[in-house]
């Protein structure tokens, strides 16, 4: 019997068609928080600023004495 034909009264059970089953929709991925991406950049800027301040303080206090 052809699967595309409608069921008749002679058939006791009709097999389920795979297309008719509802497919669950996948949940969307959570987006990345912007602070997660900017944290390493901000940390790097702070380290560079601290090193520059330490070097500037060392140069200003040592001075070039004659």
Secondary structure, 3 states (H helix, E strand, C coil): CCCCCCCCCCCCCCCCCHHHCCCCCCCCCCCCCHHHHHHHHHHHHHHHHHHHHHHHHHHHHHCCCC
